[in-house]
Amino acid sequence: MIVAGYVECDVISNPLLPQSLFRVPCMPALNLGLFFNYGSLGIFIYYATFYMEQIMGATPFHVVAKYVPFALGGCIIGTF
């Protein structure tokens, strides 16, 4: 990541993402919000899996089957 950042910022003349994109006034707040959003999603998935296996007694295969709607919904939302 460090090498990619160096190459994108200093070496090439036509970067994939221009530096002006990161100078938008609300970009740091957006990055912070996304960081906490994805962190809370990971915690939710961890404890939901723990609950389903330990409390409900589901097998790992059943837990995967319960997460299929999340994956399908994410693919559909990401497509549109």
PDB file with SEQRES, HELIX, SHEET and CRYST1 records, atoms N, CA, C and O in Angstrom:
SEQRES   1 A   80  MET ILE VAL ALA GLY TYR VAL GLU CYS ASP VAL ILE SER          
SEQRES   2 A   80  ASN PRO LEU LEU PRO GLN SER LEU PHE ARG VAL PRO CYS          
SEQRES   3 A   80  MET PRO ALA LEU ASN LEU GLY LEU PHE PHE ASN TYR GLY          
SEQRES   4 A   80  SER LEU GLY ILE PHE ILE TYR TYR ALA THR PHE TYR MET          
SEQRES   5 A   80  GLU GLN ILE MET GLY ALA THR PRO PHE HIS VAL VAL ALA          
SEQRES   6 A   80  LYS TYR VAL PRO PHE ALA LEU GLY GLY CYS ILE ILE GLY          
SEQRES   7 A   80  THR PHE                                                      
HELIX    1 AA1 ILE A    2  TYR A    6  1                                   5    
HELIX    2 AA2 VAL A    7  VAL A   11  3                                   5    
HELIX    3 AA3 GLN A   19  ARG A   23  5                                   5    
HELIX    4 AA4 MET A   27  PHE A   50  1                                  24    
HELIX    5 AA5 TYR A   51  ILE A   55  3                                   5    
HELIX    6 AA6 PRO A   60  THR A   79  1                                  20    
CRYST1    1.000    1.000    1.000  90.00  90.00  90.00 P 1           1          
ATOM      1  N   MET A   1       0.823  -1.188   0.000  1.00  0.00           N  
ATOM      2  CA  MET A   1       0.000   0.000   0.000  1.00  0.00           C  
ATOM      3  C   MET A   1       0.870   1.256   0.000  1.00  0.00           C  
ATOM      4  O   MET A   1       0.551   2.240  -0.667  1.00  0.00           O  
ATOM      5  N   ILE A   2       1.964   1.216   0.747  1.00  0.00           N  
ATOM      6  CA  ILE A   2       2.831   2.385   0.803  1.00  0.00           C  
ATOM      7  C   ILE A   2       3.471   2.639  -0.553  1.00  0.00           C  
ATOM      8  O   ILE A   2       3.550   3.781  -1.004  1.00  0.00           O  
ATOM      9  N   VAL A   3       3.929   1.569  -1.203  1.00  0.00           N  
ATOM     10  CA  VAL A   3       4.540   1.722  -2.527  1.00  0.00           C  
ATOM     11  C   VAL A   3       3.503   2.213  -3.535  1.00  0.00           C  
ATOM     12  O   VAL A   3       3.796   3.080  -4.358  1.00  0.00           O  
ATOM     13  N   ALA A   4       2.297   1.660  -3.472  1.00  0.00           N  
ATOM     14  CA  ALA A   4       1.247   2.100  -4.393  1.00  0.00           C  
ATOM     15  C   ALA A   4       0.915   3.568  -4.174  1.00  0.00           C  
ATOM     16  O   ALA A   4       0.724   4.309  -5.139  1.00  0.00           O  
ATOM     17  N   GLY A   5       0.843   3.996  -2.925  1.00  0.00           N  
ATOM     18  CA  GLY A   5       0.586   5.403  -2.635  1.00  0.00           C  
ATOM     19  C   GLY A   5       1.694   6.305  -3.141  1.00  0.00           C  
ATOM     20  O   GLY A   5       1.434   7.379  -3.684  1.00  0.00           O  
ATOM     21  N   TYR A   6       2.934   5.863  -2.960  1.00  0.00           N  
ATOM     22  CA  TYR A   6       4.072   6.651  -3.454  1.00  0.00           C  
ATOM     23  C   TYR A   6       4.031   6.778  -4.970  1.00  0.00           C  
ATOM     24  O   TYR A   6       4.215   7.866  -5.517  1.00  0.00           O  
ATOM     25  N   VAL A   7       3.787   5.654  -5.646  1.00  0.00           N  
ATOM     26  CA  VAL A   7       3.750   5.678  -7.114  1.00  0.00           C  
ATOM     27  C   VAL A   7       2.611   6.553  -7.606  1.00  0.00           C  
ATOM     28  O   VAL A   7       2.792   7.342  -8.533  1.00  0.00           O  
ATOM     29  N   GLU A   8       1.449   6.424  -6.999  1.00  0.00           N  
ATOM     30  CA  GLU A   8       0.288   7.204  -7.434  1.00  0.00           C  
ATOM     31  C   GLU A   8       0.474   8.698  -7.173  1.00  0.00           C  
ATOM     32  O   GLU A   8       0.006   9.520  -7.961  1.00  0.00           O  
ATOM     33  N   CYS A   9       1.140   9.059  -6.095  1.00  0.00           N  
ATOM     34  CA  CYS A   9       1.282  10.478  -5.743  1.00  0.00           C  
ATOM     35  C   CYS A   9       2.471  11.151  -6.416  1.00  0.00           C  
ATOM     36  O   CYS A   9       2.379  12.306  -6.830  1.00  0.00           O  
ATOM     37  N   ASP A  10       3.586  10.434  -6.526  1.00  0.00           N  
ATOM     38  CA  ASP A  10       4.810  11.110  -6.922  1.00  0.00           C  
ATOM     39  C   ASP A  10       5.411  10.662  -8.247  1.00  0.00           C  
ATOM     40  O   ASP A  10       6.086  11.459  -8.899  1.00  0.00           O  
ATOM     41  N   VAL A  11       5.202   9.454  -8.661  1.00  0.00           N  
ATOM     42  CA  VAL A  11       5.933   8.924  -9.811  1.00  0.00           C  
ATOM     43  C   VAL A  11       5.198   9.157 -11.129  1.00  0.00           C  
ATOM     44  O   VAL A  11       5.763   9.725 -12.063  1.00  0.00           O  
ATOM     45  N   ILE A  12       3.947   8.725 -11.205  1.00  0.00           N  
ATOM     46  CA  ILE A  12       3.245   8.814 -12.484  1.00  0.00           C  
ATOM     47  C   ILE A  12       2.559  10.164 -12.647  1.00  0.00           C  
ATOM     48  O   ILE A  12       2.238  10.842 -11.671  1.00  0.00           O  
ATOM     49  N   SER A  13       2.343  10.533 -13.900  1.00  0.00           N  
ATOM     50  CA  SER A  13       1.733  11.846 -14.160  1.00  0.00           C  
ATOM     51  C   SER A  13       0.211  11.780 -14.253  1.00  0.00           C  
ATOM     52  O   SER A  13      -0.455  12.809 -14.134  1.00  0.00           O  
ATOM     53  N   ASN A  14      -0.346  10.600 -14.460  1.00  0.00           N  
ATOM     54  CA  ASN A  14      -1.788  10.429 -14.610  1.00  0.00           C  
ATOM     55  C   ASN A  14      -2.290   9.385 -13.606  1.00  0.00           C  
ATOM     56  O   ASN A  14      -2.492   8.233 -13.989  1.00  0.00           O  
ATOM     57  N   PRO A  15      -2.501   9.751 -12.327  1.00  0.00           N  
ATOM     58  CA  PRO A  15      -2.895   8.746 -11.328  1.00  0.00           C  
ATOM     59  C   PRO A  15      -4.322   8.253 -11.542  1.00  0.00           C  
ATOM     60  O   PRO A  15      -5.132   8.909 -12.197  1.00  0.00           O  
ATOM     61  N   LEU A  16      -4.609   7.088 -10.977  1.00  0.00           N  
ATOM     62  CA  LEU A  16      -5.962   6.525 -11.072  1.00  0.00           C  
ATOM     63  C   LEU A  16      -6.977   7.408 -10.361  1.00  0.00           C  
ATOM     64  O   LEU A  16      -8.068   7.644 -10.879  1.00  0.00           O  
ATOM     65  N   LEU A  17      -6.623   7.898  -9.177  1.00  0.00           N  
ATOM     66  CA  LEU A  17      -7.472   8.819  -8.426  1.00  0.00           C  
ATOM     67  C   LEU A  17      -6.708  10.126  -8.243  1.00  0.00           C  
ATOM     68  O   LEU A  17      -5.659  10.133  -7.597  1.00  0.00           O  
ATOM     69  N   PRO A  18      -7.202  11.220  -8.790  1.00  0.00           N  
ATOM     70  CA  PRO A  18      -6.480  12.479  -8.629  1.00  0.00           C  
ATOM     71  C   PRO A  18      -6.477  12.944  -7.175  1.00  0.00           C  
ATOM     72  O   PRO A  18      -7.420  12.680  -6.429  1.00  0.00           O  
ATOM     73  N   GLN A  19      -5.413  13.636  -6.781  1.00  0.00           N  
ATOM     74  CA  GLN A  19      -5.294  14.086  -5.395  1.00  0.00           C  
ATOM     75  C   GLN A  19      -6.375  15.104  -5.032  1.00  0.00           C  
ATOM     76  O   GLN A  19      -6.723  15.248  -3.860  1.00  0.00           O  
ATOM     77  N   SER A  20      -6.896  15.796  -6.013  1.00  0.00           N  
ATOM     78  CA  SER A  20      -7.948  16.782  -5.729  1.00  0.00           C  
ATOM     79  C   SER A  20      -9.208  16.115  -5.174  1.00  0.00           C  
ATOM     80  O   SER A  20     -10.007  16.757  -4.492  1.00  0.00           O  
ATOM     81  N   LEU A  21      -9.379  14.834  -5.467  1.00  0.00           N  
ATOM     82  CA  LEU A  21     -10.534  14.096  -4.951  1.00  0.00           C  
ATOM     83  C   LEU A  21     -10.500  14.035  -3.427  1.00  0.00           C  
ATOM     84  O   LEU A  21     -11.552  14.040  -2.788  1.00  0.00           O  
ATOM     85  N   PHE A  22      -9.320  13.978  -2.842  1.00  0.00           N  
ATOM     86  CA  PHE A  22      -9.185  13.842  -1.399  1.00  0.00           C  
ATOM     87  C   PHE A  22      -9.130  15.186  -0.685  1.00  0.00           C  
ATOM     88  O   PHE A  22      -8.984  15.232   0.536  1.00  0.00           O  
ATOM     89  N   ARG A  23      -9.245  16.262  -1.422  1.00  0.00           N  
ATOM     90  CA  ARG A  23      -9.244  17.594  -0.815  1.00  0.00           C  
ATOM     91  C   ARG A  23     -10.653  18.167  -0.683  1.00  0.00           C  
ATOM     92  O   ARG A  23     -10.817  19.350  -0.388  1.00  0.00           O  
ATOM     93  N   VAL A  24     -11.658  17.341  -0.899  1.00  0.00           N  
ATOM     94  CA  VAL A  24     -13.047  17.765  -0.716  1.00  0.00           C  
ATOM     95  C   VAL A  24     -13.239  18.063   0.773  1.00  0.00           C  
ATOM     96  O   VAL A  24     -12.728  17.314   1.606  1.00  0.00           O  
ATOM     97  N   PRO A  25     -13.958  19.131   1.136  1.00  0.00           N  
ATOM     98  CA  PRO A  25     -14.051  19.530   2.550  1.00  0.00           C  
ATOM     99  C   PRO A  25     -14.546  18.443   3.509  1.00  0.00           C  
ATOM    100  O   PRO A  25     -14.060  18.365   4.637  1.00  0.00           O  
ATOM    101  N   CYS A  26     -15.480  17.621   3.099  1.00  0.00           N  
ATOM    102  CA  CYS A  26     -16.053  16.633   4.026  1.00  0.00           C  
ATOM    103  C   CYS A  26     -15.429  15.242   3.888  1.00  0.00           C  
ATOM    104  O   CYS A  26     -15.939  14.295   4.487  1.00  0.00           O  
ATOM    105  N   MET A  27     -14.354  15.087   3.129  1.00  0.00           N  
ATOM    106  CA  MET A  27     -13.766  13.768   2.903  1.00  0.00           C  
ATOM    107  C   MET A  27     -13.240  13.118   4.189  1.00  0.00           C  
ATOM    108  O   MET A  27     -13.484  11.926   4.376  1.00  0.00           O  
ATOM    109  N   PRO A  28     -12.535  13.817   5.088  1.00  0.00           N  
ATOM    110  CA  PRO A  28     -12.098  13.140   6.327  1.00  0.00           C  
ATOM    111  C   PRO A  28     -13.265  12.645   7.181  1.00  0.00           C  
ATOM    112  O   PRO A  28     -13.188  11.562   7.761  1.00  0.00           O  
ATOM    113  N   ALA A  29     -14.330  13.415   7.262  1.00  0.00           N  
ATOM    114  CA  ALA A  29     -15.499  12.978   8.029  1.00  0.00           C  
ATOM    115  C   ALA A  29     -16.144  11.754   7.380  1.00  0.00           C  
ATOM    116  O   ALA A  29     -16.585  10.840   8.077  1.00  0.00           O  
ATOM    117  N   LEU A  30     -16.196  11.736   6.055  1.00  0.00           N  
ATOM    118  CA  LEU A  30     -16.754  10.590   5.354  1.00  0.00           C  
ATOM    119  C   LEU A  30     -15.907   9.349   5.601  1.00  0.00           C  
ATOM    120  O   LEU A  30     -16.446   8.275   5.868  1.00  0.00           O  
ATOM    121  N   ASN A  31     -14.596   9.486   5.514  1.00  0.00           N  
ATOM    122  CA  ASN A  31     -13.715   8.344   5.765  1.00  0.00           C  
ATOM    123  C   ASN A  31     -13.867   7.824   7.191  1.00  0.00           C  
ATOM    124  O   ASN A  31     -13.881   6.612   7.407  1.00  0.00           O  
ATOM    125  N   LEU A  32     -13.979   8.711   8.150  1.00  0.00           N  
ATOM    126  CA  LEU A  32     -14.163   8.303   9.540  1.00  0.00           C  
ATOM    127  C   LEU A  32     -15.505   7.576   9.722  1.00  0.00           C  
ATOM    128  O   LEU A  32     -15.576   6.552  10.402  1.00  0.00           O  
ATOM    129  N   GLY A  33     -16.548   8.107   9.116  1.00  0.00           N  
ATOM    130  CA  GLY A  33     -17.856   7.459   9.191  1.00  0.00           C  
ATOM    131  C   GLY A  33     -17.857   6.084   8.558  1.00  0.00           C  
ATOM    132  O   GLY A  33     -18.440   5.151   9.111  1.00  0.00           O  
ATOM    133  N   LEU A  34     -17.216   5.937   7.409  1.00  0.00           N  
ATOM    134  CA  LEU A  34     -17.130   4.627   6.763  1.00  0.00           C  
ATOM    135  C   LEU A  34     -16.314   3.648   7.595  1.00  0.00           C  
ATOM    136  O   LEU A  34     -16.647   2.465   7.673  1.00  0.00           O  
ATOM    137  N   PHE A  35     -15.251   4.136   8.213  1.00  0.00           N  
ATOM    138  CA  PHE A  35     -14.426   3.287   9.082  1.00  0.00           C  
ATOM    139  C   PHE A  35     -15.268   2.709  10.219  1.00  0.00           C  
ATOM    140  O   PHE A  35     -15.212   1.506  10.477  1.00  0.00           O  
ATOM    141  N   PHE A  36     -16.043   3.546  10.895  1.00  0.00           N  
ATOM    142  CA  PHE A  36     -16.868   3.063  12.004  1.00  0.00           C  
ATOM    143  C   PHE A  36     -18.028   2.206  11.512  1.00  0.00           C  
ATOM    144  O   PHE A  36     -18.432   1.268  12.201  1.00  0.00           O  
ATOM    145  N   ASN A  37     -18.572   2.509  10.331  1.00  0.00           N  
ATOM    146  CA  ASN A  37     -19.662   1.721   9.785  1.00  0.00           C  
ATOM    147  C   ASN A  37     -19.208   0.294   9.505  1.00  0.00           C  
ATOM    148  O   ASN A  37     -19.880  -0.657   9.903  1.00  0.00           O  
ATOM    149  N   TYR A  38     -18.083   0.137   8.827  1.00  0.00           N  
ATOM    150  CA  TYR A  38     -17.601  -1.210   8.522  1.00  0.00           C  
ATOM    151  C   TYR A  38     -17.142  -1.935   9.781  1.00  0.00           C  
ATOM    152  O   TYR A  38     -17.260  -3.157   9.869  1.00  0.00           O  
ATOM    153  N   GLY A  39     -16.620  -1.194  10.756  1.00  0.00           N  
ATOM    154  CA  GLY A  39     -16.249  -1.815  12.019  1.00  0.00           C  
ATOM    155  C   GLY A  39     -17.456  -2.377  12.751  1.00  0.00           C  
ATOM    156  O   GLY A  39     -17.396  -3.475  13.305  1.00  0.00           O  
ATOM    157  N   SER A  40     -18.544  -1.634  12.755  1.00  0.00           N  
ATOM    158  CA  SER A  40     -19.742  -2.121  13.436  1.00  0.00           C  
ATOM    159  C   SER A  40     -20.356  -3.297  12.687  1.00  0.00           C  
ATOM    160  O   SER A  40     -20.948  -4.176  13.313  1.00  0.00           O  
ATOM    161  N   LEU A  41     -20.230  -3.335  11.368  1.00  0.00           N  
ATOM    162  CA  LEU A  41     -20.739  -4.484  10.604  1.00  0.00           C  
ATOM    163  C   LEU A  41     -19.965  -5.743  10.975  1.00  0.00           C  
ATOM    164  O   LEU A  41     -20.559  -6.808  11.142  1.00  0.00           O  
ATOM    165  N   GLY A  42     -18.653  -5.629  11.104  1.00  0.00           N  
ATOM    166  CA  GLY A  42     -17.851  -6.785  11.484  1.00  0.00           C  
ATOM    167  C   GLY A  42     -18.210  -7.302  12.860  1.00  0.00           C  
ATOM    168  O   GLY A  42     -18.281  -8.512  13.073  1.00  0.00           O  
ATOM    169  N   ILE A  43     -18.438  -6.388  13.803  1.00  0.00           N  
ATOM    170  CA  ILE A  43     -18.826  -6.792  15.154  1.00  0.00           C  
ATOM    171  C   ILE A  43     -20.198  -7.466  15.128  1.00  0.00           C  
ATOM    172  O   ILE A  43     -20.414  -8.463  15.816  1.00  0.00           O  
ATOM    173  N   PHE A  44     -21.129  -6.921  14.331  1.00  0.00           N  
ATOM    174  CA  PHE A  44     -22.454  -7.531  14.226  1.00  0.00           C  
ATOM    175  C   PHE A  44     -22.349  -8.953  13.678  1.00  0.00           C  
ATOM    176  O   PHE A  44     -22.971  -9.866  14.221  1.00  0.00           O  
ATOM    177  N   ILE A  45     -21.583  -9.155  12.624  1.00  0.00           N  
ATOM    178  CA  ILE A  45     -21.457 -10.486  12.029  1.00  0.00           C  
ATOM    179  C   ILE A  45     -20.808 -11.456  13.011  1.00  0.00           C  
ATOM    180  O   ILE A  45     -21.224 -12.610  13.118  1.00  0.00           O  
ATOM    181  N   TYR A  46     -19.784 -10.984  13.730  1.00  0.00           N  
ATOM    182  CA  TYR A  46     -19.105 -11.840  14.712  1.00  0.00           C  
ATOM    183  C   TYR A  46     -20.075 -12.308  15.790  1.00  0.00           C  
ATOM    184  O   TYR A  46     -20.168 -13.506  16.061  1.00  0.00           O  
ATOM    185  N   TYR A  47     -20.796 -11.380  16.405  1.00  0.00           N  
ATOM    186  CA  TYR A  47     -21.692 -11.762  17.497  1.00  0.00           C  
ATOM    187  C   TYR A  47     -22.937 -12.482  16.997  1.00  0.00           C  
ATOM    188  O   TYR A  47     -23.482 -13.322  17.713  1.00  0.00           O  
ATOM    189  N   ALA A  48     -23.397 -12.180  15.797  1.00  0.00           N  
ATOM    190  CA  ALA A  48     -24.538 -12.917  15.250  1.00  0.00           C  
ATOM    191  C   ALA A  48     -24.154 -14.369  14.992  1.00  0.00           C  
ATOM    192  O   ALA A  48     -24.945 -15.274  15.258  1.00  0.00           O  
ATOM    193  N   THR A  49     -22.957 -14.597  14.480  1.00  0.00           N  
ATOM    194  CA  THR A  49     -22.485 -15.962  14.257  1.00  0.00           C  
ATOM    195  C   THR A  49     -22.325 -16.691  15.577  1.00  0.00           C  
ATOM    196  O   THR A  49     -22.728 -17.848  15.703  1.00  0.00           O  
ATOM    197  N   PHE A  50     -21.739 -16.024  16.564  1.00  0.00           N  
ATOM    198  CA  PHE A  50     -21.584 -16.612  17.890  1.00  0.00           C  
ATOM    199  C   PHE A  50     -22.947 -16.975  18.476  1.00  0.00           C  
ATOM    200  O   PHE A  50     -23.108 -18.062  19.031  1.00  0.00           O  
ATOM    201  N   TYR A  51     -23.925 -16.086  18.362  1.00  0.00           N  
ATOM    202  CA  TYR A  51     -25.265 -16.342  18.895  1.00  0.00           C  
ATOM    203  C   TYR A  51     -25.914 -17.538  18.202  1.00  0.00           C  
ATOM    204  O   TYR A  51     -26.484 -18.411  18.856  1.00  0.00           O  
ATOM    205  N   MET A  52     -25.822 -17.568  16.879  1.00  0.00           N  
ATOM    206  CA  MET A  52     -26.469 -18.662  16.146  1.00  0.00           C  
ATOM    207  C   MET A  52     -25.845 -20.011  16.478  1.00  0.00           C  
ATOM    208  O   MET A  52     -26.555 -21.008  16.604  1.00  0.00           O  
ATOM    209  N   GLU A  53     -24.516 -20.049  16.621  1.00  0.00           N  
ATOM    210  CA  GLU A  53     -23.877 -21.338  16.888  1.00  0.00           C  
ATOM    211  C   GLU A  53     -23.986 -21.758  18.353  1.00  0.00           C  
ATOM    212  O   GLU A  53     -24.298 -22.915  18.634  1.00  0.00           O  
ATOM    213  N   GLN A  54     -23.738 -20.850  19.284  1.00  0.00           N  
ATOM    214  CA  GLN A  54     -23.678 -21.220  20.699  1.00  0.00           C  
ATOM    215  C   GLN A  54     -25.056 -21.248  21.370  1.00  0.00           C  
ATOM    216  O   GLN A  54     -25.351 -22.169  22.131  1.00  0.00           O  
ATOM    217  N   ILE A  55     -25.883 -20.268  21.099  1.00  0.00           N  
ATOM    218  CA  ILE A  55     -27.174 -20.162  21.784  1.00  0.00           C  
ATOM    219  C   ILE A  55     -28.250 -20.958  21.058  1.00  0.00           C  
ATOM    220  O   ILE A  55     -28.998 -21.717  21.675  1.00  0.00           O  
ATOM    221  N   MET A  56     -28.321 -20.776  19.730  1.00  0.00           N  
ATOM    222  CA  MET A  56     -29.358 -21.462  18.963  1.00  0.00           C  
ATOM    223  C   MET A  56     -28.980 -22.895  18.590  1.00  0.00           C  
ATOM    224  O   MET A  56     -29.846 -23.693  18.233  1.00  0.00           O  
ATOM    225  N   GLY A  57     -27.687 -23.222  18.671  1.00  0.00           N  
ATOM    226  CA  GLY A  57     -27.244 -24.582  18.364  1.00  0.00           C  
ATOM    227  C   GLY A  57     -27.183 -24.895  16.883  1.00  0.00           C  
ATOM    228  O   GLY A  57     -27.281 -26.061  16.500  1.00  0.00           O  
ATOM    229  N   ALA A  58     -27.025 -23.890  16.043  1.00  0.00           N  
ATOM    230  CA  ALA A  58     -26.969 -24.113  14.600  1.00  0.00           C  
ATOM    231  C   ALA A  58     -25.602 -24.651  14.198  1.00  0.00           C  
ATOM    232  O   ALA A  58     -24.588 -24.330  14.816  1.00  0.00           O  
ATOM    233  N   THR A  59     -25.592 -25.460  13.169  1.00  0.00           N  
ATOM    234  CA  THR A  59     -24.324 -25.956  12.630  1.00  0.00           C  
ATOM    235  C   THR A  59     -23.715 -24.868  11.741  1.00  0.00           C  
ATOM    236  O   THR A  59     -24.423 -23.950  11.329  1.00  0.00           O  
ATOM    237  N   PRO A  60     -22.419 -24.954  11.441  1.00  0.00           N  
ATOM    238  CA  PRO A  60     -21.812 -23.958  10.559  1.00  0.00           C  
ATOM    239  C   PRO A  60     -22.512 -23.854   9.199  1.00  0.00           C  
ATOM    240  O   PRO A  60     -22.618 -22.765   8.637  1.00  0.00           O  
ATOM    241  N   PHE A  61     -22.986 -24.981   8.676  1.00  0.00           N  
ATOM    242  CA  PHE A  61     -23.700 -24.946   7.397  1.00  0.00           C  
ATOM    243  C   PHE A  61     -24.996 -24.140   7.514  1.00  0.00           C  
ATOM    244  O   PHE A  61     -25.336 -23.389   6.600  1.00  0.00           O  
ATOM    245  N   HIS A  62     -25.717 -24.284   8.613  1.00  0.00           N  
ATOM    246  CA  HIS A  62     -26.948 -23.518   8.809  1.00  0.00           C  
ATOM    247  C   HIS A  62     -26.658 -22.028   8.948  1.00  0.00           C  
ATOM    248  O   HIS A  62     -27.429 -21.195   8.472  1.00  0.00           O  
ATOM    249  N   VAL A  63     -25.550 -21.693   9.598  1.00  0.00           N  
ATOM    250  CA  VAL A  63     -25.177 -20.289   9.742  1.00  0.00           C  
ATOM    251  C   VAL A  63     -24.890 -19.684   8.365  1.00  0.00           C  
ATOM    252  O   VAL A  63     -25.317 -18.567   8.071  1.00  0.00           O  
ATOM    253  N   VAL A  64     -24.175 -20.420   7.535  1.00  0.00           N  
ATOM    254  CA  VAL A  64     -23.905 -19.939   6.170  1.00  0.00           C  
ATOM    255  C   VAL A  64     -25.209 -19.755   5.412  1.00  0.00           C  
ATOM    256  O   VAL A  64     -25.373 -18.771   4.690  1.00  0.00           O  
ATOM    257  N   ALA A  65     -26.136 -20.692   5.568  1.00  0.00           N  
ATOM    258  CA  ALA A  65     -27.422 -20.579   4.872  1.00  0.00           C  
ATOM    259  C   ALA A  65     -28.197 -19.343   5.336  1.00  0.00           C  
ATOM    260  O   ALA A  65     -28.931 -18.740   4.554  1.00  0.00           O  
ATOM    261  N   LYS A  66     -28.034 -18.968   6.612  1.00  0.00           N  
ATOM    262  CA  LYS A  66     -28.733 -17.781   7.111  1.00  0.00           C  
ATOM    263  C   LYS A  66     -28.105 -16.489   6.602  1.00  0.00           C  
ATOM    264  O   LYS A  66     -28.770 -15.454   6.561  1.00  0.00           O  
ATOM    265  N   TYR A  67     -26.829 -16.535   6.214  1.00  0.00           N  
ATOM    266  CA  TYR A  67     -26.158 -15.337   5.697  1.00  0.00           C  
ATOM    267  C   TYR A  67     -26.321 -15.166   4.184  1.00  0.00           C  
ATOM    268  O   TYR A  67     -25.938 -14.124   3.652  1.00  0.00           O  
ATOM    269  N   VAL A  68     -26.865 -16.135   3.488  1.00  0.00           N  
ATOM    270  CA  VAL A  68     -27.042 -16.037   2.032  1.00  0.00           C  
ATOM    271  C   VAL A  68     -27.892 -14.824   1.633  1.00  0.00           C  
ATOM    272  O   VAL A  68     -27.537 -14.149   0.667  1.00  0.00           O  
ATOM    273  N   PRO A  69     -28.992 -14.512   2.324  1.00  0.00           N  
ATOM    274  CA  PRO A  69     -29.749 -13.308   1.936  1.00  0.00           C  
ATOM    275  C   PRO A  69     -28.934 -12.021   2.049  1.00  0.00           C  
ATOM    276  O   PRO A  69     -29.118 -11.107   1.246  1.00  0.00           O  
ATOM    277  N   PHE A  70     -28.030 -11.933   3.040  1.00  0.00           N  
ATOM    278  CA  PHE A  70     -27.161 -10.766   3.139  1.00  0.00           C  
ATOM    279  C   PHE A  70     -26.278 -10.641   1.904  1.00  0.00           C  
ATOM    280  O   PHE A  70     -26.126  -9.554   1.347  1.00  0.00           O  
ATOM    281  N   ALA A  71     -25.696 -11.763   1.480  1.00  0.00           N  
ATOM    282  CA  ALA A  71     -24.804 -11.749   0.324  1.00  0.00           C  
ATOM    283  C   ALA A  71     -25.570 -11.402  -0.953  1.00  0.00           C  
ATOM    284  O   ALA A  71     -25.099 -10.608  -1.767  1.00  0.00           O  
ATOM    285  N   LEU A  72     -26.736 -11.991  -1.123  1.00  0.00           N  
ATOM    286  CA  LEU A  72     -27.540 -11.684  -2.318  1.00  0.00           C  
ATOM    287  C   LEU A  72     -27.983 -10.226  -2.333  1.00  0.00           C  
ATOM    288  O   LEU A  72     -27.917  -9.561  -3.366  1.00  0.00           O  
ATOM    289  N   GLY A  73     -28.428  -9.741  -1.197  1.00  0.00           N  
ATOM    290  CA  GLY A  73     -28.829  -8.331  -1.104  1.00  0.00           C  
ATOM    291  C   GLY A  73     -27.676  -7.394  -1.380  1.00  0.00           C  
ATOM    292  O   GLY A  73     -27.851  -6.378  -2.053  1.00  0.00           O  
ATOM    293  N   GLY A  74     -26.491  -7.721  -0.869  1.00  0.00           N  
ATOM    294  CA  GLY A  74     -25.319  -6.896  -1.130  1.00  0.00           C  
ATOM    295  C   GLY A  74     -24.955  -6.869  -2.599  1.00  0.00           C  
ATOM    296  O   GLY A  74     -24.583  -5.822  -3.129  1.00  0.00           O  
ATOM    297  N   CYS A  75     -25.060  -8.019  -3.269  1.00  0.00           N  
ATOM    298  CA  CYS A  75     -24.770  -8.080  -4.709  1.00  0.00           C  
ATOM    299  C   CYS A  75     -25.790  -7.268  -5.505  1.00  0.00           C  
ATOM    300  O   CYS A  75     -25.427  -6.567  -6.450  1.00  0.00           O  
ATOM    301  N   ILE A  76     -27.044  -7.360  -5.129  1.00  0.00           N  
ATOM    302  CA  ILE A  76     -28.094  -6.621  -5.852  1.00  0.00           C  
ATOM    303  C   ILE A  76     -27.928  -5.125  -5.629  1.00  0.00           C  
ATOM    304  O   ILE A  76     -27.990  -4.343  -6.577  1.00  0.00           O  
ATOM    305  N   ILE A  77     -27.718  -4.726  -4.385  1.00  0.00           N  
ATOM    306  CA  ILE A  77     -27.542  -3.297  -4.087  1.00  0.00           C  
ATOM    307  C   ILE A  77     -26.283  -2.754  -4.757  1.00  0.00           C  
ATOM    308  O   ILE A  77     -26.286  -1.643  -5.288  1.00  0.00           O  
ATOM    309  N   GLY A  78     -25.205  -3.542  -4.729  1.00  0.00           N  
ATOM    310  CA  GLY A  78     -23.967  -3.117  -5.377  1.00  0.00           C  
ATOM    311  C   GLY A  78     -24.100  -2.988  -6.886  1.00  0.00           C  
ATOM    312  O   GLY A  78     -23.421  -2.171  -7.507  1.00  0.00           O  
ATOM    313  N   THR A  79     -24.966  -3.788  -7.470  1.00  0.00           N  
ATOM    314  CA  THR A  79     -25.167  -3.716  -8.919  1.00  0.00           C  
ATOM    315  C   THR A  79     -25.922  -2.450  -9.320  1.00  0.00           C  
ATOM    316  O   THR A  79     -25.615  -1.830 -10.338  1.00  0.00           O  
ATOM    317  N   PHE A  80     -26.905  -2.077  -8.518  1.00  0.00           N  
ATOM    318  CA  PHE A  80     -27.697  -0.903  -8.860  1.00  0.00           C  
ATOM    319  C   PHE A  80     -27.127   0.346  -8.256  1.00  0.00           C  
ATOM    320  O   PHE A  80     -27.677   1.431  -8.448  1.00  0.00           O  
TER     321      PHE A  80                                                      
END                                                                             
